[in-house]
Amino acid sequence: MAFTITNPIAAERNDELIMLKRADIEKSLGNKVASGIRLQSENATQYIQYIYPGNNAEWDNIVFLCSFKPNETKAFTLTVNKTGSPYGNTPIARAHVRMKPIKADSTFDKSVTHAKMPYQNPPTDFSKHRLPPYLTEGPGWENDKVAFRLYFDTRNTVDIYGKRIPGMVMDTVGANPANSYHDLSNWGMDILHVVKSLGAGSLAIATKDENGKDTLIRLGGNDIQKETYQQLADGPLYAAFEMNYQWRINGRPVTVKQDISIWGGQYFYESKVTVTGAPQGARLVTGIADFYQNKVDSMRVDSAAVLLSFGKQSENKDKLGMAVMLPQKSFAAFSEAPKINSDVMETHLAEQNIIDGKPLTFRFYSCWSKTDEQFASLGYFRQFLKDEALKFSEPLVIK
């Protein structure tokens, strides 16, 4: 099987994620493929990662990372080893997801592939409990640039861990309360103030309440009827998981499916959200926490809309740039959450129009100056986002 991949833009693209479907591979080769895939480009073997949906025994996609020069086309050849033996050595881990429940001895178990949130699970009361029921209170995901966590409780908020090293750290961060992740260490720290904001890309719905008044409702709280976690992939190149929610808005059932993914070399995670049963005219809302010193702005680049904030807004009081990037075709508005008396407060908001049962995509960026000192410059951060938006708008072409 031979194919080419072309970068259609006049800019470099590093560590682009390429995903090939098993059905397309088998159709091209004319036979079933169990394992032993070898992928070559320019006489070099490309490491591939198999993706097993729902942790099934059968894989459905393969992924690999590849970099391109401006307007470059690369040729690839895919062959299959008849013995089924794998090719190449496993690379250093560049992406990871984990969900670790606590054990009776106050250590954390190995990562589980699925979990169901206890009904309306409250936030951990650390005045009564030394450790939470899950490591860092829920799923953690990371790559070699940045790490995130999701509170697996009624807050349902995403937080950021800034990283100073490329290695995977989320299996140990938070396991020993004597080593607080709120303090700067050699690996990094928790850099985001969250409280009642939408943190780093958490979800809400903008709609009208039962009295017809505009309202912003966090995906969480006591209206969550059921919440589940399912691991989809765990590195070494690409990691992904799925969150499923059974929710009620104005007494009506609403379901939300969110697929979150991350891969090596990037400063974002990608979220695909499918809402079913939302009130007519409702909008999906995400956002960026608005605390300390930051300047909010927005831009349009090609077919992408970008909301960004920049300033001394990390918990270390140093420079942090954050952004939400989404397609223009689903863009509804950029706005601001109330400062008081709201379920969601102190957040720069990005809104998308909901089409029932259709996925909506956005990327959340976290660019900390201690990860790369160039992010101490607003000009550099803005140019970085412009380049990212162009790549987001103009995907690679596979033929």
C-alpha positions in Angstrom: 0.0 0.0 0.0 1.5 3.3 -1.1 0.2 6.8 -0.3 1.3 10.4 0.0 0.7 13.0 2.6 0.9 16.7 1.6 1.2 19.8 3.8 -0.9 22.3 1.8 0.4 25.4 3.7 3.6 27.5 3.5 4.5 26.7 7.1 6.2 23.9 9.0 4.1 21.4 10.8 5.7 19.4 13.6 4.4 16.2 15.1 1.2 16.1 13.1 -1.1 13.2 14.1 -1.9 10.9 11.2 -4.7 8.3 11.7 -5.4 5.5 9.2 -8.5 3.4 9.5 -8.1 -0.4 9.5 -11.0 -0.7 7.0 -9.1 1.5 4.5 -5.9 -0.4 5.0 -7.5 -3.8 4.5 -9.4 -2.5 1.4 -6.2 -1.3 -0.2 -4.2 -4.4 0.6 -7.1 -6.7 -0.3 -6.8 -8.9 2.8 -7.3 -8.9 6.6 -4.5 -7.4 8.7 -4.1 -8.6 12.3 -0.7 -7.1 13.2 2.8 -6.7 11.9 2.3 -3.5 10.0 5.4 -1.8 8.7 5.3 1.9 7.6 8.2 3.4 5.8 9.0 6.9 4.6 12.2 8.0 2.9 13.8 4.6 3.8 13.0 5.1 7.5 10.6 2.9 9.5 7.9 5.0 11.1 6.7 3.8 14.5 2.9 3.3 14.6 0.5 2.9 17.5 -2.5 0.6 17.3 -5.8 2.0 18.7 -8.1 -0.5 20.3 -11.6 1.0 20.7 -13.2 0.4 24.1 -10.1 -1.7 24.9 -11.3 -4.4 22.6 -9.0 -7.2 21.4 -9.2 -5.9 17.8 -7.6 -2.6 16.7 -9.5 -0.3 14.4 -7.0 2.5 13.6 -3.3 3.1 13.6 -1.7 6.4 14.4 1.8 7.9 13.9 3.4 11.4 14.2 5.1 13.1 11.3 6.6 16.5 10.6 6.5 18.4 7.4 8.3 21.3 5.8 6.3 24.1 4.1 4.2 22.6 1.1 6.1 19.3 1.5 4.8 16.0 0.2 6.0 12.8 1.7 5.6 9.3 0.2 4.8 6.3 2.5 4.7 2.5 1.9 2.7 0.2 4.2 3.5 -3.5 4.2 2.6 -6.4 6.5 4.9 -8.9 8.1 3.3 -12.3 7.4 4.5 -13.6 10.8 2.6 -10.8 12.5 5.7 -9.6 14.4 5.9 -5.9 15.3 8.4 -3.6 13.7 10.7 -1.2 15.6 11.3 -0.4 19.2 8.7 1.4 21.2 9.6 5.1 21.5 9.8 7.1 24.7 6.3 7.9 25.9 5.0 11.3 24.7 1.3 11.0 25.6 -0.5 9.3 28.5 -3.9 9.1 30.2 -4.7 7.5 33.5 -7.5 7.1 36.0 -6.3 5.7 39.4 -8.7 4.9 42.2 -7.5 4.8 45.8 -6.9 1.6 47.7 -7.6 0.7 51.3 -4.0 1.2 52.2 -4.1 4.9 51.0 -2.0 4.2 47.9 -3.4 4.4 44.4 -4.3 1.4 42.3 -3.0 0.8 38.7 -4.9 2.8 36.1 -8.4 1.5 35.2 -9.8 1.6 31.7 -13.3 2.6 32.8 -15.0 4.1 35.8 -18.5 5.2 36.9 -18.7 8.3 39.1 -20.5 7.7 42.4 -23.9 9.4 42.2 -23.5 13.2 42.4 -20.0 12.6 43.9 -19.1 15.7 46.0 -15.7 17.4 45.9 -13.2 15.9 48.3 -13.2 17.5 51.7 -9.5 17.6 52.5 -10.2 18.6 56.1 -11.5 15.1 56.5 -9.6 13.1 53.9 -5.9 13.1 53.4 -6.3 11.8 49.8 -9.1 11.9 47.2 -10.9 8.8 45.9 -9.0 9.2 42.6 -5.4 10.4 42.0 -5.7 14.2 41.4 -9.4 13.8 41.9 -10.1 12.3 38.4 -8.7 11.5 35.0 -5.3 13.0 34.2 -3.8 13.3 30.7 -0.6 14.7 29.4 2.0 14.9 26.7 5.6 16.1 26.6 4.5 19.7 26.9 1.5 20.0 29.3 -0.8 18.1 31.5 -4.5 18.3 32.5 -6.9 16.8 35.0 -10.7 16.6 35.2 -12.5 16.6 38.6 -14.5 13.4 38.6 -17.2 15.0 40.8 -20.0 17.5 40.6 -17.6 20.3 39.7 -16.6 18.6 36.5 -13.9 21.2 35.8 -10.6 20.9 33.9 -7.4 22.1 35.5 -3.8 22.5 34.1 -0.5 21.2 35.3 2.4 23.2 33.8 5.4 21.0 32.9 9.1 21.9 33.0 10.2 18.4 31.7 9.0 16.2 28.8 8.6 13.0 30.8 5.3 11.6 31.9 4.5 12.7 35.5 0.8 12.2 36.1 1.2 8.7 37.6 2.9 10.2 40.6 1.8 13.8 41.0 -0.6 14.1 43.9 0.1 10.6 45.3 2.0 12.0 48.3 0.3 15.0 49.9 3.7 16.0 51.5 4.7 16.9 48.0 2.1 19.5 47.1 1.5 20.1 43.4 0.6 23.7 44.3 4.4 24.3 44.9 6.8 24.7 42.0 9.0 21.7 41.6 11.5 20.3 39.1 8.6 18.7 37.0 6.3 21.8 37.3 3.1 22.5 39.2 -0.7 23.1 39.2 -0.8 26.5 37.4 -4.5 27.3 37.1 -6.9 29.0 39.6 -10.3 27.4 38.9 -12.9 28.0 41.7 -16.3 28.5 39.9 -14.9 29.2 36.4 -14.8 26.8 33.5 -11.1 26.4 34.1 -9.3 25.0 31.1 -12.1 24.2 28.6 -14.8 22.8 30.9 -18.3 22.6 29.5 -21.6 24.4 30.0 -24.8 25.1 28.1 -26.2 28.5 27.4 -30.0 28.3 27.2 -33.1 29.8 28.8 -34.4 28.6 32.2 -38.0 27.5 32.9 -39.0 31.1 33.2 -37.5 32.1 29.9 -34.5 33.9 31.3 -31.1 33.5 29.7 -28.9 31.2 31.9 -25.5 29.5 31.8 -25.6 26.0 33.2 -22.4 24.1 34.1 -22.2 20.4 33.0 -22.1 19.1 36.5 -23.9 19.8 39.8 -26.9 18.0 41.1 -28.4 17.7 37.6 -25.9 15.1 36.6 -27.7 11.7 36.8 -24.8 9.5 35.6 -21.2 10.1 34.5 -18.7 7.5 33.1 -15.1 7.5 32.0 -13.7 5.2 29.3 -10.1 5.0 28.2 -9.7 4.9 24.4 -5.9 4.9 23.9 -2.8 5.3 26.2 0.3 6.2 24.3 3.1 6.2 23.6 2.2 8.7 20.9 -1.5 9.4 21.4 -3.8 9.2 24.3 -7.6 9.5 24.4 -10.6 8.9 26.6 -14.4 9.3 26.5 -16.7 10.9 29.1 -20.4 10.2 28.9 -23.0 12.2 30.9 -26.7 11.8 31.5 -27.9 15.2 32.5 -31.1 17.2 33.1 -31.8 20.7 31.9 -35.0 22.3 33.0 -36.1 18.8 34.0 -35.5 17.4 30.5 -33.0 14.6 29.8 -29.9 15.6 27.9 -26.9 13.3 27.0 -23.4 14.6 26.4 -20.5 12.5 25.0 -17.0 14.1 25.1 -14.0 12.6 23.5 -10.7 14.1 24.7 -7.4 13.4 23.0 -3.8 14.6 23.2 -0.6 13.6 21.3 3.1 14.4 21.5 4.6 17.7 20.7 1.5 19.9 21.0 0.4 22.5 23.5 -3.3 21.6 23.4 -5.8 18.8 24.0 -8.6 18.3 21.5 -12.3 17.9 22.6 -15.1 16.5 20.5 -18.5 17.0 22.2 -21.8 15.6 21.0 -25.0 16.9 22.7 -28.3 15.2 22.3 -31.7 16.5 23.6 -30.6 20.1 24.4 -33.3 22.8 24.4 -33.9 24.4 21.1 -31.4 27.2 20.4 -29.1 26.1 23.1 -25.3 26.7 22.7 -22.4 24.6 23.9 -20.0 26.8 26.0 -16.4 26.4 27.0 -13.9 28.9 28.3 -10.8 30.1 29.9 -10.5 30.9 33.6 -10.3 34.7 34.2 -8.1 35.4 37.3 -5.2 37.6 38.2 -3.6 39.7 35.4 -4.6 38.8 31.9 -5.6 40.4 28.7 -8.4 38.8 26.6 -8.5 39.0 22.8 -9.8 37.1 19.8 -8.8 36.5 16.2 -10.1 34.9 13.0 -7.6 33.0 10.9 -8.7 31.2 7.8 -11.7 29.0 9.0 -10.7 29.1 12.7 -12.0 31.4 15.5 -9.6 31.8 18.5 -10.3 33.2 22.0 -7.1 33.9 23.9 -5.9 35.3 27.2 -2.4 36.2 28.2 -0.6 37.6 31.3 0.7 36.9 34.7 -2.2 34.5 35.4 -0.5 31.3 36.5 -0.6 30.3 40.1 3.2 30.9 40.1 2.3 34.5 39.1 4.3 34.2 35.8 3.3 34.4 32.2 0.7 32.0 30.9 -1.1 32.1 27.6 -4.4 30.1 27.1 -6.7 29.8 24.1 -9.7 28.1 22.8 -9.7 27.3 19.1 -12.8 26.2 17.2 -14.2 26.1 13.6 -15.8 29.2 12.2 -18.7 27.1 10.9 -19.9 26.3 14.4 -18.9 29.6 16.1 -21.7 31.5 17.9 -20.0 34.1 20.1 -17.2 35.1 22.4 -18.5 36.5 25.7 -17.9 37.0 29.4 -19.3 35.1 32.3 -20.8 37.0 35.2 -18.5 37.9 38.1 -21.1 37.0 40.8 -24.4 35.2 41.3 -24.0 32.6 38.6 -23.3 28.8 38.3 -20.4 29.8 36.0 -18.3 32.8 36.9 -15.0 34.6 36.0 -14.6 33.0 32.6 -13.8 34.2 29.1 -16.5 32.2 27.1 -16.5 30.6 23.7 -19.9 29.5 22.4 -20.8 27.1 19.6 -24.2 26.4 18.0 -25.5 22.9 18.9 -26.8 20.6 16.2 -28.5 17.7 18.0 -26.4 14.6 17.8 -23.6 16.2 15.8 -20.0 16.5 17.3 -18.5 20.0 18.0 -14.7 20.3 18.1 -12.4 22.7 20.0 -8.8 22.8 21.1 -7.7 24.1 24.4 -4.1 25.6 24.5 -1.9 26.1 27.6 1.4 27.8 26.9 3.4 28.4 30.1 6.6 30.5 30.1 8.3 27.9 32.3 7.7 25.2 29.6 9.1 27.5 26.9 10.5 30.9 27.8 9.3 32.3 24.4 5.8 32.2 25.8 6.7 35.1 28.1 6.1 37.3 25.0 2.5 38.2 24.0 3.7 38.7 20.4 5.2 35.3 20.2 2.1 33.7 21.7 -0.2 35.5 19.2 2.0 34.4 16.2 2.1 30.9 17.6 -1.7 30.8 17.7 -2.0 32.2 14.1 0.2 29.4 12.9 -1.8 26.9 14.8 -5.1 28.3 13.5 -3.8 27.9 9.9 -2.9 24.3 10.5 -6.3 23.7 12.2 -8.0 25.2 9.1 -5.9 23.4 6.5 -5.6 19.7 7.3 -3.0 17.5 5.7 -4.0 15.9 2.4 -3.7 12.1 2.2 -3.8 10.4 -1.2 
